[in-house]
Amino acid sequence: MFDRQAIVDDISSRPDVSVLIVGGGINGAGLLRELALQGVDALLVDKADFCSGSSAALSRMVHGGLRYLEFGEFRLVAESLKDRNLLLRNARHYVHPLKTTIPIFCRFSGIFGAIRKFLHLGAGKRPTSRGSLIVKMGLTFYDILTRKNRVMPKHKFASRRKSLAVRPMLPKDIVCTATYYDAWVSYPERLGLELILDAQAIYPEARALNYVSLQGAEGDTVLMRDELSGKTLRIVPKVVVNATGAWIDFTNRIIDLDTTLIGGTKGAHLVIDNDQLYEALADGMIYYETPEGRVAIAMTWLGKSLIGSTDIRVDNPDDVRCTDDEVGYMLESIRQVFPDLQIDRSQIVSRFSGVRPLQYSDADATVQVSRDHFCAVNEPDDHLSFPVYSMTGGKWTTFRAFAEQVADTLLERLDMERRLASDDVEIGGGRGFPEDDVAMRRWTSSLVERTGLDKDRVDTLLQRYGTRAEHVAIFTTEAPDEPLKHHPTYTRREIEFIVRHERVVHIDDLLLRRTAIALLGELTRGLLAELTEIAAGACDWPEDRANKEICRAEAILLDRFGIDLRPGL
C-alpha cells in the first residue's frame, strides 16, 4: 500500500529538493516524469487531487488543432499532431483513433473571414460559416503535416446523399460532409496519475503528494500545508515550477509575485444518456459550428454522449460551474446538426466545466487567443533566492512537448545533461499493450490461465487499466472477492486495489478520477455507501471519517457536476 505519511515524514527530515513543482495537472505530471527520466530529484504537490482541475475538464479529445491553422499557428499544429501520434502509440490503452465528421452547408463561404484570421485582423463583425473549400484546404494541410509519420487515414469528403445515408439525422440542407481522424482519451485523469506513478518508478526521488497547498515563501524556503494533518512543511528548492494552469497568477501572488500571465476561458460539457443521440453519432464525433461561428463537438464516450463546449472569459477559476444557461445553449447548439433530436434535461447524467489556461490577451474574441505555450521566468531577487518558472498556456495534447521544453531549460539551470528522450516512453498501462487483435487474445488468454478469472472479466480490466490489469487481476485473486452489490462490473478487491495503490485520499478521488463512475451517471446512494465502506476498511478510517467523506462527495457532486444524490431525487 502507498505510504503517504512516509513521504511527508521524509520531506520534513530532508527538505532540500532540486525542483519543486506546484500543480499536479497534466503539465505538472508530465514535467515530473520528464525530470525523473533525467535523474532529477523533484517534488510535485497539488492543493487538491491530481488532475482534478482543468486537466479533468477537457473535451476528451487528443487532437492536432485543426482550427489553429486559420490563425497561422503551423508550429503548434505540427507539434500537436506529433504528440497526438505519440500518445496513440505510447498510451494505446487510453488514447484511441477518433473518426470525426464535419457537416458542411455551403461551398465557398468563409474565405474572406479565414484570410482575416490568418492575418490576425479578427474574424469580422459577422460570423460566416466555413465552406467546403476552406475545410478542404485545412484538412489537406493537416494531412501534409502527418505525411512522414502517418498513423491514420487521410481525410475524405462525402456527398449529401452518402452523408445522409450514414447519418440520416443530419440536416437535409447540407452540401456534403468531411471526415478525418484525430484521437480521444477514455480516462484522462488516470493517464495523468500514471505519469506520476511512472515517475516514481523510474526514479524514486521524483515524488508527488496530493492535498498539499502552497502557503508562502521567503528567502530559500517554501511553506506548504499538508491538508490531511494540518502540518506545515518547509521545502528548500533550487527551482520552483508553477504548473497550476488557470491558477498561475493566484499561485504566484501567494509567494508575492505579481504576474498577469493567464486570461482563461471557461469550457463546459454535458454527458448525456440518450439513445437517439448516441446512434446519430455513429461511434465517432461531429465537429460543427454554432450560429456565432464557434466550433463545438458531440462525441461518444464510454457508452454515453458528450457535447460541448462554451468559451466564456472568467476571472476566478474556483468559481467556475456549468450554469443552466450554458446547458440550454449546448442543447440548442446540438440541434444545429441534429434538428430532429429530442433531449430531455433528465437525460443529462453529469455536467462539468473547466478553465482553459490561455495566455493573457486583450483580443476581442476568445477564439483568437493562442493555445500555444511558453514558460515565463521570475529570477531570484531580494525576496526569493530561487527562480520561479510559470508554465503558461498550452493544451492537453502537447503536455509531453511542453514538459520536454521546460525540462531542458531546467537541466541547463541545474548544470545537468539530458539522459533520455520521452518520445518513445510508454505510459502506465500502455507499456506492452497488445498492438493487434491476435496479440490481445494472447495477452488475455495468458492472464486467464494465471489467475483463473474468466475472459470477460480480464477484458474489462484490460479496458480500464491497460496492462496494469495484470497487477489488479492478481490482487483480486489473492483473497476472497465478490462483485459490488450496486455495480457488479466492479469487485470489492478491485476497488481496494485502487484505494491502496493509486493515491486515493478522498472518496471523490475514486468516483471522479480513478474511475468514471460518477461522470457516467452510474452512482447511486447505495453505491456511494458501498464504495466508502470498502475505502474505510482499506485505509482504516474511523466511522466519523467515513460519514464525512460521504457528505463531502455529495456536496462536490451536486455543486460541480450537477449530480444530485439527495434522498428521493
LUMKEMAR-9994 format. One line per 8 residues: number of its first residue (from 1); for each residue x negated, y, z of C-alpha. Coordinates in nm, 3 decimals, m for minus. Layout:
NUM = X Y Z  ...
//
This chain:
1 = 0.000 0.000 0.000  m0.120 0.351 m0.080  m0.254 0.513 0.237  m0.172 0.881 0.209  m0.284 0.962 0.560  m0.631 0.820 0.489  m0.679 1.077 0.212  m0.555 1.359 0.438
9 = m0.798 1.250 0.711  m1.084 1.219 0.463  m1.022 1.569 0.329  m1.023 1.702 0.685  m1.362 1.544 0.753  m1.509 1.617 0.406  m1.362 1.948 0.287  m1.617 2.015 0.009
17 = m1.498 1.939 m0.344  m1.624 2.041 m0.686  m1.282 2.116 m0.838  m0.953 2.186 m0.661  m0.655 2.157 m0.897  m0.339 2.324 m0.774  m0.039 2.184 m0.959  0.047 1.821 m1.032
25 = 0.242 1.865 m1.355  0.129 1.718 m1.684  m0.156 1.968 m1.732  m0.294 1.918 m1.381  m0.263 1.539 m1.407  m0.431 1.540 m1.747  m0.717 1.751 m1.613  m0.767 1.525 m1.311
33 = m0.805 1.223 m1.539  m1.036 1.415 m1.773  m1.262 1.511 m1.482  m1.255 1.157 m1.343  m1.383 1.029 m1.677  m1.680 1.263 m1.638  m1.752 1.162 m1.277  m1.644 1.494 m1.125
41 = m1.510 1.486 m0.771  m1.176 1.665 m0.783  m0.871 1.704 m0.564  m0.524 1.767 m0.708  m0.243 1.895 m0.486  0.119 1.985 m0.555  0.366 2.155 m0.323  0.633 1.907 m0.436
49 = 0.618 1.572 m0.616  0.400 1.504 m0.918  0.568 1.609 m1.245  0.873 1.741 m1.063  0.881 2.093 m1.211  0.872 2.196 m1.576  0.694 1.872 m1.668  1.011 1.681 m1.579
57 = 1.240 1.911 m1.779  1.110 1.854 m2.131  1.339 1.752 m2.416  1.182 1.403 m2.405  1.005 1.487 m2.733  0.638 1.443 m2.818  0.614 1.649 m3.132  0.384 1.834 m3.364
65 = 0.574 2.161 m3.355  0.733 2.184 m3.699  0.885 2.522 m3.612  0.545 2.671 m3.526  0.450 2.661 m3.895  0.684 2.955 m3.952  0.462 3.167 m3.730  0.136 3.058 m3.892
73 = 0.019 2.855 m3.589  m0.153 2.594 m3.802  m0.424 2.513 m3.547  m0.162 2.442 m3.279  0.041 2.222 m3.513  m0.269 2.026 m3.619  m0.372 1.980 m3.254  m0.018 1.876 m3.159
81 = 0.005 1.622 m3.440  m0.331 1.474 m3.345  m0.232 1.433 m2.981  0.113 1.305 m3.071  m0.055 1.029 m3.271  m0.298 0.957 m2.988  m0.008 0.917 m2.744  0.168 0.682 m2.985
89 = m0.144 0.466 m2.962  m0.262 0.518 m2.603  0.079 0.527 m2.433  0.273 0.300 m2.663  0.473 0.168 m2.365  0.643 0.507 m2.318  0.586 0.704 m2.641  0.773 0.582 m2.948
97 = 0.839 0.696 m3.307  1.145 0.920 m3.338  1.338 0.935 m3.662  1.452 1.296 m3.693  1.715 1.430 m3.932  1.776 1.795 m4.026  2.120 1.884 m4.168  2.079 2.149 m4.440
105 = 2.361 2.377 m4.553  2.201 2.582 m4.832  1.920 2.573 m5.087  1.727 2.897 m5.077  1.832 3.077 m4.759  1.572 3.184 m4.505  1.286 3.263 m4.744  1.255 3.629 m4.651
113 = 1.305 3.553 m4.282  1.027 3.295 m4.299  0.794 3.548 m4.460  0.870 3.800 m4.182  0.798 3.541 m3.913  0.477 3.427 m4.081  0.356 3.789 m4.093  0.469 3.838 m3.731
121 = 0.720 4.105 m3.831  1.004 3.941 m3.641  1.293 3.742 m3.780  1.505 4.037 m3.884  1.829 4.160 m3.736  2.049 3.888 m3.882  1.955 3.521 m3.836  1.952 3.324 m4.158
129 = 1.982 2.951 m4.198  1.678 2.759 m4.319  1.748 2.632 m4.669  1.618 2.313 m4.827  1.327 2.494 m4.996  1.189 2.630 m4.666  1.242 2.295 m4.493  1.069 2.115 m4.782
137 = 0.768 2.345 m4.758  0.738 2.292 m4.383  0.769 1.914 m4.396  0.524 1.890 m4.685  0.266 2.080 m4.485  0.347 1.859 m4.184  0.264 1.554 m4.395  m0.057 1.713 m4.526
145 = m0.183 1.771 m4.171  m0.147 1.399 m4.092  m0.265 1.256 m4.423  m0.600 1.132 m4.287  m0.455 0.962 m3.980  m0.101 0.880 m4.085  0.082 0.655 m3.841  0.442 0.718 m3.953
153 = 0.629 0.753 m4.284  0.631 1.076 m4.482  0.944 1.289 m4.493  1.237 1.220 m4.726  1.539 1.414 m4.848  1.883 1.260 m4.897  2.179 1.390 m5.094  2.507 1.492 m4.934
161 = 2.666 1.162 m5.037  2.388 0.944 m4.894  2.363 1.154 m4.580  2.735 1.126 m4.504  2.723 0.753 m4.570  2.472 0.715 m4.286  2.617 0.985 m4.057  2.982 1.038 m4.152
169 = 3.040 1.281 m3.865  2.811 1.546 m4.018  2.989 1.846 m4.173  3.116 1.782 m4.523  2.964 2.110 m4.649  2.600 2.006 m4.604  2.398 2.011 m4.925  2.151 1.746 m4.808
177 = 1.950 1.622 m4.509  1.577 1.592 m4.450  1.432 1.312 m4.239  1.086 1.298 m4.085  0.923 1.129 m3.787  0.796 1.268 m3.458  0.794 1.087 m3.124  0.988 1.062 m2.799
185 = 0.885 0.969 m2.445  1.103 0.737 m2.239  0.963 0.806 m1.890  0.762 1.132 m1.896  0.736 1.162 m1.517  0.597 0.810 m1.491  0.343 0.886 m1.764  0.223 1.185 m1.559
193 = 0.196 0.967 m1.249  m0.003 0.707 m1.442  m0.260 0.971 m1.539  m0.312 1.037 m1.168  m0.329 0.667 m1.077  m0.574 0.609 m1.363  m0.793 0.897 m1.247  m0.845 0.750 m0.903
201 = m0.903 0.403 m1.051  m1.166 0.546 m1.286  m1.342 0.749 m1.017  m1.233 0.717 m0.651  m1.349 1.071 m0.574  m1.075 1.203 m0.805  m0.788 1.221 m0.558  m0.432 1.356 m0.558
209 = m0.174 1.444 m0.296  0.186 1.546 m0.349  0.370 1.764 m0.097  0.068 1.976 m0.008  0.121 2.351 m0.051  m0.121 2.638 m0.102  m0.121 2.880 0.193  m0.402 3.121 0.112
217 = m0.774 3.160 0.054  m1.062 3.370 0.172  m1.435 3.352 0.114  m1.525 2.994 0.023  m1.218 2.831 0.181  m0.870 2.746 0.054  m0.599 2.681 0.312  m0.345 2.408 0.235
225 = m0.050 2.274 0.433  0.046 1.908 0.443  0.425 1.933 0.414  0.475 1.598 0.587  0.277 1.655 0.903  0.254 2.034 0.902  m0.122 2.002 0.935  m0.345 2.274 0.787
233 = m0.618 2.152 0.553  m0.925 2.360 0.477  m1.079 2.294 0.136  m1.416 2.431 0.024  m1.417 2.412 m0.358  m1.675 2.517 m0.614  m1.395 2.593 m0.861  m1.017 2.629 m0.832
241 = m0.788 2.550 m1.126  m0.439 2.691 m1.118  m0.229 2.441 m1.313  0.109 2.540 m1.172  0.261 2.627 m1.510  0.557 2.862 m1.475  0.443 2.938 m1.117  0.090 3.052 m1.215
249 = 0.134 3.419 m1.123  0.316 3.329 m0.800  0.033 3.091 m0.707  m0.236 3.347 m0.780  m0.062 3.600 m0.557  m0.085 3.360 m0.264  m0.464 3.393 m0.287  m0.441 3.769 m0.354
257 = m0.498 3.759 m0.729  m0.267 3.993 m0.918  m0.205 3.842 m1.262  0.063 3.864 m1.530  m0.004 3.557 m1.739  0.334 3.386 m1.770  0.654 3.504 m1.936  0.854 3.185 m1.915
265 = 1.190 3.097 m2.064  1.449 2.855 m1.932  1.546 2.545 m2.127  1.850 2.346 m2.013  1.961 1.998 m2.121  2.259 1.769 m2.078  2.260 1.389 m2.051  2.589 1.260 m2.191
273 = 2.765 0.923 m2.185  2.978 0.945 m2.499  3.000 0.651 m2.738  3.105 0.869 m3.032  2.801 1.096 m2.995  2.564 0.806 m2.938  2.686 0.633 m3.254  2.667 0.955 m3.454
281 = 2.300 0.998 m3.359  2.224 0.655 m3.509  1.943 0.582 m3.263  1.748 0.892 m3.359  1.751 1.271 m3.330  1.936 1.552 m3.504  1.733 1.874 m3.529  1.966 2.160 m3.610
289 = 2.021 2.534 m3.597  2.257 2.726 m3.373  2.456 3.020 m3.515  2.198 3.267 m3.382  1.916 3.089 m3.563  1.769 2.892 m3.270  1.675 2.528 m3.313  1.842 2.267 m3.095
297 = 1.825 1.890 m3.059  2.050 1.595 m2.993  1.893 1.253 m2.948  1.947 0.912 m2.796  1.761 0.844 m2.472  1.767 0.519 m2.274  2.122 0.433 m2.377  2.262 0.785 m2.332
305 = 2.261 1.102 m2.545  2.050 1.406 m2.464  2.128 1.752 m2.600  1.954 2.086 m2.556  1.834 2.337 m2.514  1.868 2.700 m2.418  1.598 2.968 m2.431  1.654 3.237 m2.167
313 = 1.392 3.463 m2.005  1.356 3.409 m1.630  1.172 3.587 m1.351  1.150 3.318 m1.083  1.124 2.950 m1.182  1.252 2.843 m0.838  1.591 2.995 m0.923  1.640 2.807 m1.248
321 = 1.954 2.595 m1.278  2.163 2.478 m1.573  2.470 2.702 m1.548  2.827 2.634 m1.655  2.784 2.895 m1.929  2.486 2.703 m2.066  2.687 2.381 m2.055  2.958 2.548 m2.261
329 = 2.702 2.688 m2.504  2.538 2.348 m2.562  2.869 2.166 m2.605  2.980 2.427 m2.854  2.649 2.419 m3.044  2.657 2.041 m3.092  2.988 2.088 m3.276  2.795 2.280 m3.543
337 = 2.664 1.945 m3.666  2.942 1.715 m3.543  3.259 1.927 m3.583  3.499 1.640 m3.503  3.311 1.531 m3.191  3.512 1.523 m2.870  3.309 1.553 m2.549  3.473 1.585 m2.211
345 = 3.272 1.755 m1.938  3.329 1.447 m1.723  3.102 1.260 m1.967  2.803 1.476 m1.865  2.620 1.243 m1.628  2.344 1.491 m1.540  2.206 1.829 m1.634  1.857 1.963 m1.585
353 = 1.666 2.280 m1.651  1.303 2.389 m1.651  1.082 2.681 m1.747  0.854 2.681 m2.047  0.524 2.824 m1.915  0.479 3.059 m2.209  0.210 3.322 m2.223  0.335 3.664 m2.119
361 = 0.461 3.858 m2.420  0.674 4.165 m2.482  0.816 4.015 m2.802  1.184 4.092 m2.851  1.279 3.732 m2.924  1.163 3.441 m2.708  1.131 3.225 m3.019  0.841 3.447 m3.130
369 = 0.631 3.373 m2.819  0.342 3.136 m2.895  0.344 2.784 m2.749  m0.036 2.777 m2.761  m0.257 2.754 m2.453  m0.561 2.924 m2.308  m0.744 2.935 m1.977  m0.775 3.272 m1.801
377 = m1.066 3.313 m1.557  m1.094 3.525 m1.244  m1.460 3.536 m1.147  m1.578 3.538 m0.782  m1.554 3.871 m0.601  m1.573 4.014 m0.251  m1.256 3.828 m0.155  m1.315 3.484 m0.310
385 = m1.653 3.321 m0.358  m1.527 3.075 m0.623  m1.382 3.130 m0.972  m1.013 3.063 m1.043  m0.917 2.917 m1.381  m0.549 2.953 m1.476  m0.421 2.702 m1.734  m0.178 2.925 m1.922
393 = 0.082 2.831 m2.181  0.076 2.503 m2.366  0.324 2.226 m2.435  0.371 1.873 m2.304  0.238 1.706 m2.619  m0.103 1.876 m2.601  m0.185 1.812 m2.235  m0.486 1.596 m2.325
401 = m0.635 1.850 m2.565  m0.582 2.131 m2.314  m0.737 1.924 m2.033  m1.034 1.837 m2.254  m1.100 2.202 m2.334  m1.075 2.313 m1.971  m1.288 2.022 m1.853  m1.565 2.117 m2.096
409 = m1.562 2.471 m1.957  m1.578 2.339 m1.600  m1.858 2.094 m1.683  m2.065 2.380 m1.816  m1.997 2.576 m1.499  m2.093 2.280 m1.281  m2.403 2.213 m1.493  m2.282 1.864 m1.585
417 = m2.269 1.674 m1.913  m1.964 1.513 m2.070  m1.981 1.135 m2.039  m1.672 1.017 m2.220  m1.409 1.142 m2.463  m1.047 1.077 m2.375  m0.919 1.032 m2.732  m0.918 0.653 m2.714
425 = m0.850 0.603 m2.343  m0.521 0.421 m2.295  m0.288 0.537 m2.019  m0.148 0.322 m1.739  0.085 0.055 m1.870  m0.024 0.135 m2.225  m0.353 m0.039 m2.154  m0.347 m0.360 m2.356
433 = 0.016 m0.310 m2.454  0.119 m0.555 m2.731  0.084 m0.398 m3.076  0.346 m0.604 m3.260  0.630 m0.850 m3.203  0.404 m1.154 m3.217  0.170 m1.013 m2.953  0.476 m0.907 m2.748
441 = 0.615 m1.262 m2.742  0.275 m1.400 m2.649  0.236 m1.149 m2.364  0.582 m1.207 m2.217  0.556 m1.585 m2.251  0.229 m1.583 m2.057  0.380 m1.379 m1.773  0.691 m1.600 m1.766
449 = 0.468 m1.907 m1.723  0.259 m1.748 m1.446  0.546 m1.603 m1.242  0.846 m1.826 m1.312  1.058 m1.522 m1.395  1.296 m1.555 m1.688  1.218 m1.389 m2.020  1.489 m1.123 m1.997
457 = 1.355 m1.012 m1.660  0.998 m0.987 m1.793  1.119 m0.794 m2.098  1.293 m0.545 m1.870  0.981 m0.496 m1.658  0.766 m0.450 m1.970  1.002 m0.181 m2.098  0.993 0.001 m1.762
465 = 0.625 m0.028 m1.674  0.430 m0.136 m1.980  0.154 m0.381 m1.892  0.175 m0.266 m1.529  0.472 m0.501 m1.535  0.224 m0.778 m1.457  0.150 m0.627 m1.115  0.519 m0.563 m1.049
473 = 0.617 m0.917 m1.151  0.352 m1.081 m0.934  0.451 m0.865 m0.636  0.818 m0.961 m0.674  0.732 m1.332 m0.661  0.510 m1.316 m0.352  0.811 m1.308 m0.117  1.184 m1.380 m0.142
481 = 1.358 m1.138 m0.378  1.710 m1.065 m0.497  1.885 m0.820 m0.732  2.016 m0.497 m0.588  2.386 m0.517 m0.499  2.459 m0.183 m0.664  2.220 m0.204 m0.963  2.141 m0.569 m1.045
489 = 1.887 m0.491 m1.318  1.651 m0.386 m1.036  1.544 m0.609 m0.748  1.456 m0.528 m0.388  1.092 m0.626 m0.430  1.064 m0.418 m0.748  1.182 m0.109 m0.558  0.948 m0.194 m0.272
497 = 0.654 m0.211 m0.515  0.733 0.137 m0.644  0.763 0.280 m0.293  0.443 0.117 m0.169  0.217 0.179 m0.467  0.345 0.484 m0.655  0.312 0.772 m0.408  0.681 0.793 m0.314
505 = 0.726 1.039 m0.026  1.097 1.124 m0.050  1.384 0.918 m0.184  1.447 1.171 m0.463  1.098 1.087 m0.596  1.231 0.737 m0.657  1.568 0.840 m0.800  1.446 1.106 m1.042
513 = 1.082 1.039 m1.132  0.972 0.680 m1.061  1.298 0.567 m1.221  1.561 0.744 m1.432  1.850 0.607 m1.226  1.991 0.946 m1.128  1.949 1.121 m1.463  2.120 0.833 m1.645
521 = 2.428 0.859 m1.422  2.371 0.521 m1.259  2.354 0.643 m0.899  2.633 0.581 m0.651  2.654 0.641 m0.278  2.620 0.269 m0.224  2.307 0.250 m0.439  2.158 0.554 m0.265
529 = 2.209 0.388 0.073  2.063 0.059 m0.055  1.753 0.222 m0.203  1.696 0.430 0.110  1.720 0.120 0.327  1.451 m0.053 0.118  1.225 0.253 0.126  1.275 0.294 0.500
537 = 1.166 m0.066 0.556  0.862 m0.035 0.330  0.750 0.293 0.493  0.868 0.218 0.846  1.095 0.523 0.860  1.297 0.576 1.176  1.676 0.586 1.134  1.697 0.964 1.159
545 = 1.438 0.999 0.878  1.644 0.771 0.653  1.958 0.976 0.716  1.771 1.300 0.644  1.641 1.153 0.318  1.994 1.074 0.203  2.113 1.425 0.287  1.810 1.578 0.114
553 = 1.865 1.370 m0.201  2.238 1.450 m0.218  2.167 1.823 m0.188  1.896 1.822 m0.459  2.104 1.612 m0.697  2.404 1.844 m0.668  2.210 2.170 m0.677  1.964 2.098 m0.957
561 = 2.117 1.814 m1.160  2.492 1.853 m1.127  2.523 1.504 m0.975  2.794 1.504 m0.710  2.790 1.208 m0.470  3.029 1.357 m0.217  3.287 1.105 m0.092  3.597 1.082 m0.306
569 = 3.438 1.253 m0.607
//
